């Protein structure tokens, strides 16, 4: 089974566990809305690709990939709510709070967070030492001071350092993906953190470019949010050409940061391909 099918199957199984037959049906529908249909599933694919490059067997890596994607989806639900972006759409359809109401959106996000750690806890039974490492890696990527919670909180500050903000808001889960993939193979996760961090920063720069110059119809979500909400942005700080140069530099740095491993060549090819997908062709052409 290829990685994409493994991810969707594992996510469906996790949501079935989280929804059950005895829980509130409207909450279950809101959680399903948050996860399916998904986006590019970049973070779980990166986790599985790293695990494969390191020689990991399926199992722990799948649990880590699912947990990371559930946490990402939860962060999007909360990010879209009126207290933050008040976004009407996500992935080309109504955001969770628009479709199910604010109370259920808040609870759906919370439920996905808990469900993510349930998946890791279940995986820990297979290999306790590796499972505990995965829980640590993922927890650090979510909380404060350097996880996605902190990244969201930086938007509430009067002044925020762009690199620090982007490392927390976006790069943290990418670092967790590469570190968890290595940990699932029984390797030291520390050398793999930089790869994820650079990829996450590149992804956020590309998101900034799309927000400033992209089409809401193409992206499936509102654009112009960074300017409207006065958020830190690579485009606001560097301009389009500077942001594109930053993206290219981060992509090269990510490829250079891949530690020695049996599947390094495949991982380099995947990162190069993903980098081309990040920015729409028309934006790349205009920057050139």
Backbone as a ProteinNet text record, in pm:
[ID]
protein_1_A
[PRIMARY]
XXXXXXXXXXXXXXXXXXXXXXXXXXXXXXXXXXXXXXXXXXXXXXXXXXXXXXXXXXXXXXXXXXXXXXXXXXXXXXXXXXXXXXXXXXXXXXXXXXXXXXXXXXXXXXXXXXXXXXXXXXXXXXXXXXXXXXXXXXXXXXXXXXXXXXXXXXXXXXXXXXXXXXXXXXXXXXXXXXXXXXXXXXXXXXXXXXXXXXXXXXXXXXXXXXXXXXXXXXXXXXXXXXXXXXXXXXXXXXXXXXXXXXXXXXXXXXXXXXXXXXXXXXXXXXXXXXXXXXXXXXXXXXXX
[TERTIARY]
84.1	0	87.8	59	142.8	114.2	200.5	193.5	61	10.4	-114.3	-230.2	-239.1	-346.7	-329.8	-205.1	-181	-227.6	-198.7	-236.4	-388.3	-457.4	-603.3	-669	-620.7	-676.5	-656.2	-536.3	-507.9	-587.1	-604.8	-685.7	-831.3	-883.3	-1022.5	-1041.8	-944.7	-953.9	-949.2	-863.9	-854.6	-983.9	-1042.4	-1168.3	-1282.2	-1281.1	-1382.8	-1371.6	-1249.2	-1228.6	-1274	-1240.8	-1274.7	-1422.6	-1490.9	-1633.5	-1714.8	-1678.2	-1749.3	-1896.8	-1972.6	-2117.7	-2195.6	-2125.7	-2195.8	-2172.7	-2083.8	-2052.9	-2152.3	-2139.8	-2228.5	-2211.2	-2313.9	-2297.9	-2258.6	-2305.1	-2268.1	-2118.7	-2065.9	-1922.1	-1843.5	-1889	-1820.7	-1820.1	-1931.8	-1937.5	-1843.9	-1834.1	-1743.3	-1597.5	-1562.2	-1425.3	-1395.5	-1493	-1475	-1454.9	-1533.1	-1523.2	-1382.8	-1324.3	-1191.7	-1081.1	-1102.2	-995.4	-1014.9	-1140.8	-1170.7	-1260.8	-1240.5	-1122.3	-1001.1	-886.7	-766.3	-701.6	-596.3	-514.1	-406.1	-286.8	-177.8	-119	-155.9	-102.2	51.4	105	250.5	322.7	275	344.9	346.6	232.5	239.8	319.6	312.5	392.7	541.2	578.6	717.9	762.3	674.9	706.9	731.2	641.6	656.3	777.6	804.2	921.5	1050.7	1055	1173.6	1190.8	1080.7	1086.7	1136.6	1084.7	1127.9	1275	1318.4	1459.3	1550.9	1499.2	1577.9	1561.3	1475.3	1458.1	1355.4	1260.9	1160.1	1053	998.5	885.4	756	650.9	521.7	472.7	393.2	340	356.5	471.2	498.6	497.9	557.6	563.3	423.2	335.7	198.3	127.1	145.4	81.7	132.2	262.3	319.2	266.7	260.6	211.5	66.7	-15.9	-156.2	-169.4	-93.8	-100.3	-63.3	40.8	84.7	-21.3	-85.2	-188.4	-313	-350.2	-464.5	-437.9	-317.4	-281	-280.4	-233	-236.6	-380.7	-467.6	-608.3	-672.7	-640.2	-693.9	-650	-523.3	-473.1	-544.3	-580.7	-653.1	-794	-859.4	-993.5	-990.3	-895.7	-885.6	-838.5	-746.1	-694.2	-803.3	-899	-1005.9	-1115.5	-1119.2	-1229.7	-1229.5	-1344.2	-1354.8	-1254.2	-1211.3	-1115.6	-977.1	-950.9	-823.2	-845.9	-856.5	-865.8	-1008.4	-1104.9	-1245.4	-1256.4	-1196.6	-1194.8	-1322.3	-1381.1	-1507.1	-1485.2	-1368.7	-1343.1	-1210.4	-1202.1	-1078.7	-1085.2	-981.4	-975	-1093.1	-1133.6	-1235.7	-1378.2	-1403.7	-1540	-1553.3	-1673.9	-1688.9	-1597.9	-1537.4	-1455.8	-1544.6	-1485.4	-1562.5	-1659.3	-1613.8	-1705	-1820.2	-1797.7	-1907.1	-2008	-1958.9	-2046.1	-2115.1	-2048.5	-2100.4	-2119.3	-2081.2	-2095.2	-1968.4	-1950.5	-1828.6	-1809	-1913.8	-1891.1	-1839.2	-1901.2	-1857.1	-1720.9	-1689.7	-1557	-1449.2	-1472.8	-1377.1	-1358.7	-1469.4	-1463	-1402.8	-1430.7	-1372.2	-1220.3	-1170.4	-1025.9	-966.4	-1030.9	-983.4	-985.7	-1094.8	-1105.9	-997.5	-960.3	-854.6	-719	-696.6	-570.5	-559.6	-666.9	-666.6	-652.7	-723.5	-718.4	-577.6	-505.6	-367.6	-281.2	-294.7	-212.4	-262.4	-390	-439.2	-371.5	-356	-289.7	-146	-76.9	61.3	67	-27.9	-30	-51.3	-141.8	-164.9	-40.7	28.3	149.4	260.8	261.3	366.7	366.8	253.4	246.1	337	355.9	436.8	585.5	628.9	771.4	780.2	776.6	765.9	869.3	996.1	1099.9	1081.1	1055.4	1036.5	905.8	803.8	675.7	684.3	758	775.8	850.2	948.7	1021.3	926.4	835.9	740.7	648.1	600.6	514.1	587.8	713.3	793.1	809.1	845.1	868.8	743.5	630.1	505.9	458	468.5	425	504.7	634.6	717.7	681.3	633.5	596.8	462.6	385.8	252.1	248.8	318.9	306.3	395.8	415.1	501.2	631.2	745.1	761.1	782.6	797.1	838.8	744.6	627	534.5	428.3	327.6	228.1	138.3	120.8	45.6	118.2	250.2	329.7	326.8	329	323.6	196.7	83.9	-42.2	-40.1	21.1	25.4	111	213.4	295.6	211.6	102.6	15.3	-56.4	-58.7	-124.8	-29.3	99.2	198.9	208.3	250.3	267.7	384.8	489	608.2	647.2	677.6	719.8	831.6	934.9	1043.2	992.3	1009.2	952.7	1002	1131.8	1186.6	1136.1	1133.5	1086.4	938.8	860.8	718.1	695.7	766.1	744.7	796.1	905.7	955.6	852.3	785.5	687.3	557.7	503.7	371	369.7	473.4	470.8	582.7	705.5	817.8	813.9	747.5	748.1	692	579.7	521.6	602.7	669.6	757.8	878	934.4	1045.1	999.4	877.2	823	809.7	770.9	752.7	884.4	989.9	1118.1	1178.6	1168.4	1222.6	1147.4	1015	935.5	964	984.2	1017.6	1147.1	1246.1	1373.8	1357.1	1282.7	1262.2	1187.5	1095.1	1021.8	1114.5	1227	1327.5	1429.7	1412.9	1505.5	1630.3	1629.2	1745.9	1732.9	1844.6	1844.4	1770.7	1669	1587.9	1652.4	1746.7	1802.9	1862.1	1940.8	1998.8	1895.1	1771.7	1669.4	1582.5	1602.3	1517.8	1540.3	1666.4	1697.8	1632.4	1630	1564.1	1418.6	1345.5	1205.8	1188	1278.1	1268	1283.2	1380.5	1402.9	1284	1232.3	1117.1	994.5	974.1	859.7	868.2	988.2	1005.5	979	1026.2	1002.1	852.7	783.4	639.6	567.4	610.6	545.6	574.2	696.9	728.1	640.4	625.3	538.5	393.9	350.7	215.2	199.4	303.5	300.5	288.2	361.8	356.3	215.4	160.2	25.8	-78.1	-63.2	-158	-154.1	-34.5	-20.3	-57.1	-27.9	-43.3	-130.4	-169.8	-243.9	-393.2	-462.4	-607.1	-675	-779.8	-855	-917.3	-956.6	-1016.5	-915.8	-792	-687.3	-643.3	-625.9	-574.8	-681.2	-806.6	-914.6	-934.5	-881.2	-897	-881.2	-924.2	-912	-765.6	-743.2	-609.2	-609.2	-490.2	-477.5	-490.8	-483.9	-504.6	-388.1	-264.8	-148	-152.6	-186.4	-194.7	-313.2	-425.2	-546.4	-528.1	-460.5	-446.8	-311.3	-230.3	-99.1	-9.5	-7.7	72.9	212.5	311.4	444.6	436.8	509.1	503.3	635	681	803.5	786.5	666.5	642.8	643.9	581.4	580.2	721.2	803.3	938.3	1038.7	1024.2	1126.2	1079.7	949.2	896.2	887.5	822.8	803	935.3	1025.2	1152.1	1235.3	1236.2	1311.9	1254.5	1120.7	1056.6	1084.4	1082.5	1113.4	1258.1	1348.8	1488.9	1504.5	1428.2	1430.9	1378.4	1273.4	1217.5	1318.5	1384.2	1482.5	1599.7	1643.5	1753.4	1716.9	1595.7	1550.8	1538.4	1495	1484.1	1622.2	1718.1	1855	1909.3	1881.9	1930.5	1866.4	1739.7	1671.5	1736.8	1761.3	1823.8	1963	2036	2170.6	2167.3	2053.6	2043.7	2005.1	1978.9	1941.4	2059.7	2045.1	2155.2	2180.4	2296.6	2323.5	2222.5	2164.5	2067.8	2053.7	2001.1	1991.7	1909.3	1804.4	1716	1734.1	1853.8	1877.5	1845	1877.4	1851.4	1703.2	1623.4	1478.3	1421.6	1474.3	1426.1	1460.8	1581.3	1619.8	1526.6	1495.4	1407.5	1267.8	1218.3	1086	1080.2	1183.2	1185.9	1193.3	1275.2	1285.9	1152.4	1083	952.7	850.3	851.8	756.9	779.9	905.8	938	879.7	881	824.3	673.3	609.6	464.5	417.7	507.1	465.6	412.3	474	435.9	371.8	251.2	187.9	279.7	273.5	364.6	358.4	237.1	225.7	297.4	297.6	368.6	518.8	564.3	706.6	754.6	673.4	709.5	716.6	620.9	621.5	739.4	777.8	894.4	1021.7	1027.1	1145.1	1156.6
-119.5	0	124.7	220.2	339	431.1	532.3	618.6	691.4	743.2	819.3	733.6	611	521.8	481.7	459.3	426.1	539.3	661.7	776.7	787.9	779.6	793.5	680.2	558.8	445.2	461.9	503.9	520.6	636	744.3	856.3	815.1	738.8	693.2	604.7	517	430.4	511.8	614.8	699.6	775.3	830.9	904.9	813.1	689.5	593.8	566.7	558.5	540.7	663.9	781.2	905.2	935.4	896.4	921.1	815.8	689.9	580	578.9	498.1	491.4	550	580.9	630.8	779.6	841.3	981.4	1073.3	1204.9	1302.4	1300.2	1272	1260.4	1390.1	1504.1	1630.6	1659.4	1624.5	1641	1550.8	1426.8	1334.3	1389.5	1448.3	1504.7	1624.1	1706.8	1822	1776.6	1671.5	1619.3	1559.7	1488.5	1435.3	1548.7	1655.1	1771.1	1830.9	1831.9	1891.2	1811.3	1681.4	1593.5	1549.2	1530.3	1480	1576.5	1591.6	1544.7	1628.7	1569.5	1637.6	1723.7	1791.6	1868.2	1778.2	1830	1753.6	1650.5	1657	1564.7	1569.9	1690.3	1706.4	1651.4	1681.7	1643.7	1492.6	1423.7	1277.4	1209.6	1261.6	1202.6	1219.7	1335.5	1358.9	1263.4	1240.5	1147.9	1007.7	960.1	825.4	816.2	923.1	922	916.9	991.4	988	851.2	794.8	661.8	558.5	566.6	472.4	491	616.6	643.9	589.8	583.9	534.3	383.9	320.7	177.1	131.7	218.1	181.1	91.9	2.2	-78.5	-0.3	-26.9	38.5	4.9	90.9	68.6	193.3	206.2	326.1	450.1	439.9	556	598.3	501.5	534.1	608.2	562.1	628.6	770.8	789.1	923.1	1013.6	961.2	1039.5	1081.8	990.2	1020.9	1124.5	1108.1	1203.9	1344	1355.6	1485.9	1549.1	1469.3	1524.4	1565	1487.7	1524.5	1656.6	1674.8	1799.7	1916.2	1892.2	1996.7	2036.9	1938.9	1968	2043.4	2004.8	2075	2220.8	2243.4	2381.1	2465.3	2403.9	2476.5	2513	2421	2449.2	2570	2569.6	2680	2808.3	2796.3	2913.2	2984.9	2909.3	2966.4	3034.5	3012.1	3061	3213.7	3273.7	3420.2	3487.9	3421.6	3484.6	3497	3427.3	3438.9	3494.7	3410	3458.3	3484.2	3422.9	3431.9	3397.1	3283.7	3241	3166.4	3203.4	3140.8	3007.4	2989.2	2866.9	2804.4	2675.5	2599.5	2482.2	2464.7	2356.6	2361.7	2485.9	2505	2481.8	2471.9	2454.9	2526.9	2538.1	2614.1	2561.2	2652.6	2612.8	2545.7	2477.8	2397.2	2483	2600.4	2681.5	2738.4	2760.9	2807.2	2694.8	2572.9	2459.9	2401.7	2406.8	2336.8	2426.8	2552.9	2644.7	2651.7	2763.7	2785.4	2685.7	2655.7	2561.5	2425.3	2370.7	2240	2247.7	2360.2	2376.1	2373.5	2445.7	2446.4	2306.1	2236.1	2101.7	2002.3	2019.9	1931.4	1943.8	2067.2	2086.5	2021.8	2042.4	1980.2	1828	1774.3	1629.6	1570.7	1641.6	1593.2	1592.4	1690.5	1694.3	1571.9	1544.3	1428.4	1299	1290.9	1171.2	1145.5	1251.8	1236	1165.5	1206.8	1145	1005.8	979.2	842.2	748.6	796	713.3	682.4	780.4	758.8	665.1	680.4	593.9	448.5	425	288.5	231.2	315.5	269.6	235.1	301.3	279.2	135.1	67.6	-71.4	-161.2	-124.9	-208.2	-197.4	-76.6	-51.3	63.1	33.7	138.8	250.2	217	320.5	413.8	356.8	439.5	518.5	455.9	524.7	644.3	630.1	742.5	856.1	821.5	924.5	998.2	925.4	988.3	1084.6	1044.5	1132.5	1260.8	1248.5	1367.5	1458.7	1401.6	1480.1	1557.1	1486.8	1549.9	1653.5	1623.4	1718.3	1848.3	1838.8	1958.9	2040.9	1973.8	2044.9	2114.6	2080.3	2137.1	2248.6	2230.1	2322.5	2443.4	2503.1	2619.9	2574.7	2635.4	2766.6	2766.1	2646.8	2646.1	2572.3	2532	2456.9	2544.5	2478.5	2553.1	2639.1	2600.6	2686.9	2819.7	2811.9	2933.9	3013.7	2944	3013.1	3094.4	3035.3	3108.2	3225.4	3204.3	3310	3427.9	3402.7	3514.4	3614.4	3568.4	3659.1	3757	3724.9	3811.3	3913.7	3904.3	3996.5	4121.1	4230.3	4354.1	4344.4	4272.3	4256.7	4108.8	4056	3915.9	3904.6	3829.1	3801.7	3703.7	3737.6	3658.1	3514	3492.9	3357.3	3276.9	3338.7	3269.2	3231.6	3324.7	3301.7	3186.9	3186.9	3084.4	2948.4	2947	2818.7	2754.2	2836.3	2780.7	2745	2837	2815.7	2704.8	2696	2601.7	2497.7	2541.9	2448.6	2343.8	2373	2279.5	2143.3	2140.7	2011.7	1943.2	2021.5	1961.5	1896.7	1964.7	1906.6	1779.4	1783.5	1664.2	1549.7	1581.9	1477.9	1407.4	1483.3	1419.9	1351.5	1415.6	1355.5	1227.8	1230.3	1111.4	997.6	1030.4	926.2	855.9	933.6	874.3	795.7	851.3	783.7	652.6	647.9	523.7	412.6	451.9	355.1	324.6	386.7	363.3	448.2	554.1	641.6	762.8	827.3	954.3	1057.6	1120.2	1213.9	1350.7	1387.4	1522.9	1563.3	1478.1	1520.6	1546.1	1499.8	1513.4	1636.9	1707.8	1823	1937.2	1960.5	2073.3	2057.9	1936	1911.1	1956.8	1913.8	1952.4	2101.2	2159	2302.5	2383.2	2347.8	2420.8	2401	2279.8	2254	2331.3	2333.2	2404.9	2554	2609.9	2752	2779.7	2689.8	2706.4	2702.1	2610.8	2598	2725.1	2783.6	2904.7	3023.8	3033.6	3141.2	3127.8	3004.5	2982.2	3019.6	2990.3	3026.9	3178.9	3247.8	3394.4	3450.7	3390.9	3435.3	3412.8	3295.3	3266.4	3358.6	3391.4	3480.2	3620.1	3663.8	3799.6	3811.3	3708.8	3721.3	3613.2	3512.2	3400.9	3426	3329.4	3334.3	3247.4	3301	3224.2	3100.7	3110.7	2997.1	2883.7	2919.8	2819.2	2760.5	2846	2801.9	2737.1	2766.8	2708.7	2771.9	2892.4	2964	3112.6	3197.4	3341.8	3384.8	3487	3544.1	3685.4	3744.3	3878.8	3886.2	3771.5	3768.5	3830.7	3808.7	3861.7	4013.8	4076	4221.5	4270	4204.6	4243.4	4235.2	4129.6	4106.1	4149.9	4213.2	4266.9	4157.9	4042.8	3932.2	3935.9	3877.7	3867	3789.3	3835	3772.3	3793.8	3689.3	3701.6	3802.6	3810.5	3905.9	4048.1	4071.5	4206	4250.9	4156.8	4191.7	4195	4105.5	4088.7	4125.3	4142.3	4161.7	4028.3	4027.4	3902.1	3839.7	3919.8	3863.7	3812.4	3888.2	3845	3719	3709.8	3591.1	3468.3	3486.3	3374.2	3328	3422.9	3387.3	3313.9	3359.1	3293.1	3150.2	3130.8	2997.7	2905	2953.7	2871.2	2836	2933.7	2909.1	2806.7	2814.3	2718.7	2578.1	2569.5	2437.8	2374.5	2453	2400.4	2360.1	2441.3	2410.9	2283.3	2261.4	2139.4	2015.9	2021.5	1906.8	1880.7	1987.9	1973.4	1918.8	1934.2	1892.9	1746.5	1674	1533.1	1453.4	1392	1312.1	1187.8	1127.7	1003.8	895.4	832	725.7	645.8	524.4	441.4	503	578.6	633.9	782.2	834.4	978.2	1028.6	951.4	994.8	1012.1	917.4	927.2	1046.6	1071.8	1183.8	1317	1327.6	1450.1	1474.8	1370.9	1385.4	1428.9	1373.9	1410.2	1556.7	1603.8	1742.6	1838.2	1805.5	1890.3	1898.1	1785.9	1783.3	1863.8	1850.5	1922.2	2072.5	2112.8	2255.2	2318.4	2246.5	2299.1	2317.3	2234.5	2239.7	2353.9	2406.3	2500.8	2632.5	2683	2813.4	2796.9	2850.6	2840.8	2890.6	2828.4	2861	3008.2	3064.1	3204.5	3299.5	3265.2	3350	3336	3211.9	3190.6	3263	3261.7	3330	3480.6	3537.8	3682.3	3725.5	3642.3	3675.7	3668.8	3570.6	3558.3	3675.3
0	0	0	-91.2	-97.2	21.1	37.3	156	165.9	53.7	57	106.2	57.7	100.5	246.4	289.3	430.4	521.8	481.7	563.6	573.1	460.1	462.1	539.7	524.4	596.9	746.9	787.2	928.7	989.1	914	961.6	979.7	884	893.5	1016	1042.7	1160.1	1288.5	1290.8	1410	1433.7	1328.5	1342.8	1384.5	1335.9	1378.1	1527.7	1577.2	1719.8	1797.1	1746.4	1815.9	1814.1	1705.6	1696.6	1767.7	1742.7	1804.5	1768.2	1839.3	1817.1	1932.9	2042	2160.9	2184.6	2105.8	2125.7	2056	2080.7	2016.2	1864.4	1787.4	1641.4	1573.2	1623.8	1559.1	1578.3	1693.9	1716.8	1623.3	1607.3	1516.8	1374.4	1331.4	1196.5	1182.4	1286.4	1282.1	1273.6	1345.6	1340.8	1203.8	1147	1012.1	911.8	925.2	837	843.1	961.5	979.9	912.3	898.1	849.6	705.2	663.2	528.9	452	321.5	249.6	287.4	283.5	330.1	224.6	266.6	174.7	117.4	105.9	45.7	140.9	270.5	371.8	371.3	362.6	349.7	472.3	589.9	712.8	734	723	739.7	628.5	506.9	398.4	427.5	482.2	518.2	628.4	725.6	834.3	780.4	694.7	639	546.8	471.3	382.3	462.5	571.8	657.6	720.7	770.3	830.7	730.2	607.1	503.4	470.2	463.6	434.3	542.9	665.2	778.6	800.4	721.8	732.1	833.6	871	969.8	908.1	989.9	948	972	893.4	919.1	1059.5	1114.5	1249	1331.5	1394.7	1473.6	1385.5	1268.3	1178.9	1136.3	1110.9	1072.9	1185.1	1307.9	1422.4	1438	1421.2	1432.6	1321.5	1199.5	1086.3	1108.1	1156.4	1182.5	1293.2	1400.6	1511.4	1464.3	1384.3	1335.1	1246	1160.1	1073.2	1153	1253	1336.8	1409	1456.2	1524.4	1427	1306.6	1204.2	1173.8	1155.5	1127.1	1242.9	1365.2	1481.9	1481.9	1446.9	1445.7	1340.1	1227.4	1122.8	1168.6	1238	1289.8	1382.8	1474.6	1569.7	1501.2	1406.6	1336	1256.7	1204.6	1122.6	1204.8	1334.4	1416.4	1426.7	1459.1	1463.4	1555.4	1660.9	1752.4	1692	1579.6	1509.9	1368.7	1268.7	1129.9	1083	1149.2	1106.1	957.9	919.6	779.2	744.7	633.3	591.1	521.8	461.3	385.2	423.7	398.5	417.9	321.2	241.2	142.8	45.6	12.8	-87.8	-43.6	84.5	134.3	267.7	324.2	448.9	559.3	633.4	747.8	852	946.3	1041.3	1122.3	1167.4	1249.7	1167.8	1035.7	949.6	922.7	912.7	881.1	1004.7	1120.4	1238.7	1360.7	1349.3	1462	1545.6	1614	1691.1	1805.9	1885.9	1996.9	1949.8	1844.8	1797.1	1728.7	1665.7	1605.3	1713.6	1821.6	1932	1988.1	2010.1	2066	1967.5	1838.2	1737.9	1737	1743.1	1750	1873.5	1987.2	2111.3	2099.9	2042.3	2027.9	1939.9	1834.4	1745.4	1815.6	1901.2	1976.6	2067.5	2140.8	2230.6	2151	2039.5	1956.2	1903.6	1872.5	1824.9	1929	2053.6	2157.7	2194.7	2172.9	2190	2090.2	1967.2	1865.7	1905.4	1958.2	2001.2	2121.1	2212.9	2331.1	2291.8	2196.8	2150.5	2082.6	2006.9	1937.4	2035.3	2149.6	2248.9	2299	2292.1	2336.3	2252.1	2124.3	2035.3	2066.3	2097	2123.5	2223.2	2353.9	2456.7	2445.5	2428.8	2426	2306.7	2189.9	2070.9	2080.4	2136.5	2151	2243.2	2351.9	2444.6	2374.9	2294.4	2218.5	2124.6	2059.8	1969.7	2043.8	2161	2240	2276.8	2316.6	2350.1	2229.4	2116.3	1995	1955.8	1953.7	1908.9	2010.2	2138.7	2241.4	2233.8	2213.1	2202.9	2079.7	1974.7	1852.1	1863.5	1965.4	1981.1	2085.3	2196	2309.2	2302.3	2417	2431.2	2498	2466	2403.2	2251.5	2191.5	2050.6	1957.1	2004.8	1921.5	1858	1797.3	1720.4	1809.2	1934.9	2026.8	2044.7	2064	2076	1945.7	1832.4	1703.8	1689.3	1729.8	1725.2	1822.6	1936.8	2038.4	1995.1	1912.4	1865	1784.9	1724.1	1649.8	1743.3	1871.6	1969.8	2030	1997.5	2051.1	1963.3	2023	1946.9	1849.9	1891.1	1808	1807.9	1689.8	1678.5	1576.8	1611.5	1518.4	1412.2	1283.8	1175.5	1180.3	1194.8	1192.8	1311.8	1430.3	1549.8	1536.8	1483.2	1462.3	1364.6	1252.6	1152.4	1197	1273.9	1325.4	1416.3	1498.6	1590.9	1520.5	1443.3	1384.7	1281.2	1199.7	1088.2	1095.7	1121.7	1114.9	1224.7	1337.2	1450	1410.8	1340.3	1301.9	1191.9	1107.4	1007.5	1076.4	1175.9	1252.5	1323.1	1376.5	1442.2	1342.6	1219.4	1117.8	1085.8	1063.4	1031.2	1153.8	1270.1	1392.3	1428	1413.7	1446.7	1349.7	1222.9	1126.7	1163.5	1205.9	1247.7	1377.5	1473.2	1602	1584.3	1488.4	1462	1414.6	1356.1	1311.8	1420.5	1536.4	1646.5	1642.6	1559.4	1547.7	1639.1	1664	1737.3	1652.9	1710.9	1632.6	1615	1703.2	1702.6	1567.6	1500.6	1372.6	1263	1283.9	1181.5	1200.6	1310.8	1339.1	1239.8	1202.8	1115.1	978.2	926.7	797.9	803.4	906	918.7	940.2	1017.9	1044.4	916.4	836	710.4	615.2	608.2	522.3	570.2	700.4	755.1	728.5	743.8	714.4	565.9	479.8	336.2	306.8	369.9	348.7	393.2	505.6	555.4	464	412.5	318	193.9	144	28.6	61	182.9	225	229.7	275.7	278.3	136.2	42.6	-96.1	-152.6	-125.4	-172.6	-112.1	16.2	83.2	22.3	-14.6	-67.4	-214.5	-293.7	-438.9	-501.8	-424.5	-481.1	-491.1	-546.9	-564.6	-460.1	-398	-298.9	-363.1	-489.7	-558.7	-576.6	-604.9	-624.7	-491.3	-391.8	-261.8	-175.4	-201.4	-123.1	12.8	32.1	158.3	131.3	224.4	200.8	185.6	103.7	89.2	146.7	154	208.7	359.2	426.5	570.9	647.8	599.8	671.2	677.8	565.6	562.6	645.8	631.5	703.1	853.9	901.2	1044.5	1098.3	1011.4	1051.5	1111.9	1045.4	1094.9	1033.1	1101.5	1041.3	910.6	809.6	677.8	604.7	535.4	456.6	344.8	286.5	177.9	231	344.2	402.9	440.2	484.3	528.6	414.4	315.7	212.7	72.2	51.1	-83.9	-156.6	-273.9	-346.6	-388.5	-448.9	-494.9	-377.9	-269.3	-152.5	-90.1	-88.5	-32.5	-118.7	-251.4	-340.1	-320.8	-306.2	-282.2	-149.8	-49.6	81.1	69.6	-6.5	-26.5	-92.8	-196.2	-265.9	-174	-93.6	-1.4	105.3	156.9	258.2	199.9	75.7	11.3	-3.9	-49.1	-60.5	75.8	177	312.1	365.7	332.8	377.2	315.9	185.7	118.5	175.7	205	261.7	403.3	471.1	611.8	629.1	520.3	532.8	588.2	705	759.8	674.8	685.4	611.6	648.5	546.8	569.8	441.4	448.3	327.4	215.8	251.3	149.4	125.7	144.6	131.3	-8.4	-111.5	-248.7	-275.6	-231.7	-250.7	-174.4	-55.7	24.7	-41.2	-96.2	-168.1	-286.1	-360.8	-476.9	-435	-324.7	-276.5	-234.9	-165.7	-119.9	-238.9	-337.3	-456.8	-529.8	-539.9	-606.3	-527.4	-396.9	-311.6	-319.7	-328	-335.7	-461.5	-572.4	-697.2	-686.1	-605.2	-591.4	-501.9	-418.2	-315.2	-369.6	-475	-528.9	-665.8	-688.4	-820.6	-930.4	-1048.5	-1158.5	-1197.3	-1194.1	-1238	-1142.7	-1011.4	-914.8	-931.9	-951.3	-972.5	-1096.9	-1201.5	-1326.3	-1306.4	-1233.7	-1213.2	-1128	-1032	-949.5	-1030.9	-1123.2	-1208.1	-1304.5
[MASK]
++++++++++++++++++++++++++++++++++++++++++++++++++++++++++++++++++++++++++++++++++++++++++++++++++++++++++++++++++++++++++++++++++++++++++++++++++++++++++++++++++++++++++++++++++++++++++++++++++++++++++++++++++++++++++++++++++++++++++++++++++++++++++++++++++++++++++++++++++++++++++++++++

